Amino acid sequence: MPTAASQAFAFVANIFGASTSTAQISTELTAHNGKQIGENELTAHNGKQIGENGNNKTTAGIITEQPKSGNHQKTSQIKPIMAPTGKPSITDSRESSDEFTDDSILTWEPDVDEKELVKKTWSDDFEFLYELGAAIYTYIFETNPNTKSLFPSIHQYGDRWKESKEFRQQALRFVQTLSHTVKNLYHMDRLAPYLYKIGELHVKFAKRGFQPEFWNDFLDAMEVSLADSIKRNKDLTDEQKKEATRVWRRLALYVITQMKRGYNDLLKKTEAA
């Protein structure tokens, strides 16, 4: 693993362990080996942890940049498994989720088979997380250049922004939230307020140029990048790949809709004040 990438992961782990006064999210999670772990831990399929921090865990901004803070912490290195290419799969047909409205998806919960399929297509391996996060942000920046205004520290490098440590840090920040989502599939009552709080935290970026439609850009990026990862997973049958893609699209819609709800609710309160 590149040293710079390792440092980026440690930086993000530190951000997610930072103490704030905005929220305390209680998240005892069941890892793949049946052990209980805290919400700040990333447990790989082989039971090894690749991220841990101190006390007072809270949510963190994932759509936009966050101020740098804290010291880097050491993380473990784990053998990578299947990860996406980092290139947008523009030719993929997007299966419609029209059966769900923003209101109905808020109460959606995958059944047991769907939850296990999601877990089977996910990994907390470093390389998987980094490549997925990089694929998501690459898709966003290339399909909607207006989003670049939210990440000045990344795009100060011009055409070489993909090589910057800031890009690596942001790529890892987003997938930390997806990892937390996967771990909480059997605790959806805990997941909803966690995602809602993340949405609220992004109200402060409205003055920087954050637009409500950017949520849809992230939804598209998640769907395309995850579909690409699933398509290349050699451990799944064609039928499992199709089903996994369907479930992940619904889960992505759930995640973004919960965030949008938190963002919109707080924005209305702020504007009315």
N, C-alpha and C positions, 0 to 999 in steps of 0.2 A: 504494500500500500504506500502511495506517495506520502512523504513527510508532510507536505503542505496540506494534503487532504486529511491526514490524521489530526493536524492542528485545528483544521476547520471543524472537524467533528467534536473535538474537545471544547472548542469555543461555543458551539451550539448547545452541547450538553450543559455547559455552565449557565447559559442564558435560561434554559428550561428549569434549572434548579434555583434560579434567583428568587429571593423573597420579595414580594410586593404586598400592598395592602388591598389589592383589588379583589382577590378571591382566594379561597382555599378549596381545592378540589380533592375530595377523598376518593382514592381510586385503588383499592386493593384488587389486584388482578391475578388471574390464574395463568401461569406460564405453561408452555407445552409439556413440561415435565411434572405438572401438577402442583408446583410450589407457588406460594403467594409472593408476589413482588410488588413494589411500589410503583407509582405512575411514572417516576423518572427513570426507571430501569428499562433497558432494551434487552430482552432475552432472546437469543437466537434459538433455532430449532434444536441445536445440540445442548442447550441448557446453559451456555455461557452468556455472561452479561457483557455488553459492550458500552454501557453508559450508566453512570451512577453519580449522584450528588448528595448534598447535605439535606437539611430539613427545610420545611416550609415550601412545598411545591406549588406552583401556580401555572396559569396559562401563559402563553407568550404570543406576541404578534407573529404571524407567519406569512401574510400576504405582502407585507412591506418590510423595509429595513428597520432594524432596531439598533439603538446605540450600543457601542462596544463597551463591555464591562467585564470585570472579574478576571481571574487567572485561569490559564489552561489547565485541564486535568488530564491525566493519563487514561487512555482507553485501550481495550484489548483488541487484538486483530484476529479475525476469524476467516476461514476459508469461504470465499464467495460462492453463491449459487446463481441461478438464473436471474438475469437483470435485463432491463430494456436497453435498446441501442442508443437512446438519447436523441434519436431522430424522429420528427413527427410522422405518424402514419397517416398521411393525408388521404390515401386511397381507401382507408378503412371505412366501411359503411357504418353510420351511427344508428344503432337501434333506438327507436323512440321510447321515451318513458312517459308518453302522453297520458298513460293511465293514472299517473300521479300528478296532482296539483301541488303547489307549495304547501297547502294546508294538509293534504292527505299524506304526503311523504313524511311530515313531522311525526306522525304516529306509526309509521311503518317500522316493522321489525323483521329481520330475516328469520326463517325457520332454522331448526338445528342443522339440517343438511346444508343450507346455504351458508350458515356461519362457519361450518367446518370446511367448506369449499374455499371460502375467503381465506381462512387460516392456512390452508394448503397452498394457496397461491401467493402467500406473503412470506417475507423473511426479514429478520432484524440484522441480517448480515450487513456489514458496513458497505460493501461494494453494491449490493442490491439497493440499499437506501440512497446512496449517493447517486447512482446512475438513474434511478427513478426520479429523484428530485431534480437532477440536471435536465432530464428529458421534459419534465413538466415546465420548468422555467424557459427552456429553449423554445418550446412550442409557443408559450405565451409571448415572449419577446419578438418572435419571428412572425406571428400572426396578428399581433396588435402592438405595434411600436409605441403607441401612446402610453403603455404601461411602463415604459422605461423611465419616465419622469419620476416614478416612485422609488427608483433605485439609483440615485446619482453616483453613489460610491462604486457601483458595478460598471456603469456605462461611462465613467471617466476614462476607461481604458480603450474606448473606441471599439474597433473591430476585434480586439483581443479580450473582450469582456469575459469570454468563457474560460480564460486562463487565470482569471483573478481569484484571489482567496475569498473576496467578498461574494462572488458568485457561488463558490463551493459552500460557504457558510449559509447562504440563503437557501440553496438547494436542500441542504440537510435540515434546515429549520422546518420546512413544510412537511417533509416525510416523518418528522418526529410526531406531528399531529396525526398523520395517517396510522403510524404504528400504535399510538395510543388508542385510536379508534378500533383497530383490529383487536387489541387486548380487551376492549370493553364491549365486545359484541354480546356477551352474556350479562352485561350490566348497562343496558341502554338508558336506564334512568339516570345513571351517572354521566353518560356520554353527552346527552343533550345539553345540560347546563355548562359543561366544559366547552363545547363548540359555540354555544350562545355567548359565553364570555369572550372567546376569541373574536367573535364578530363585533362585540362592543368595543374591544380594544382598538379596532381599526377606524373608529369614528375620528380619532385624533389625526388621522392621515388624510381626512377630507380636504383640509386646507392645502395639502401638498399636491392634490390633484387626483386623489382616489375617487373613482366614479363607481356607482352601484353596478353598472354593467360589467365591471372588471370581475365580479364574482362569476359571471357566466364564462368569462375567458378561462378562469381557473377550473371551472367544471369541465369545459371542453378539453383542457390540457390533461386533466386527470383521466378522463375517459380514454383519450387517445393513447396516452403513455401506458396506462394499465392494460389496455387491450393489446398493445404491442408486446408487453411483458408476458401476458398470458399466452399469446399466439406462439411464442418461442419456448414455452415451457414443455420440455420433452417428457415430463412425468404425467402429463394429462392426456386423456383421449380427446378426440375431436369434439365429442359430445360434452365432455367436462369443460373444455375450453369455451364452448359456446355458452354453457350455463354460467361459468365463472365470469365471463364478460358481462352477461346480463345482470348478475347479482352485484358486481362491482359498479356498474353504471347506476344502479339504484342506490348503492351505498354512497357513491360520490355525490349524487343528488341530495341525499339525506344530509351529508356533511356540509355542503355548501348552503343548503336551505336553512339549516340551523344557524350557521354563521350570519347569513343575510338577515335572519330574524333579529339576532342580537344587534347587528349593525343598524338596521332600520329603526328598531325601537328606541335605541339610545340617541340616534340622530334626531328623531322627532322630538324627544325630550329636550335635547340641547338647543334645537332651533326655537322651541316654544319658550325656553327660559329667558 
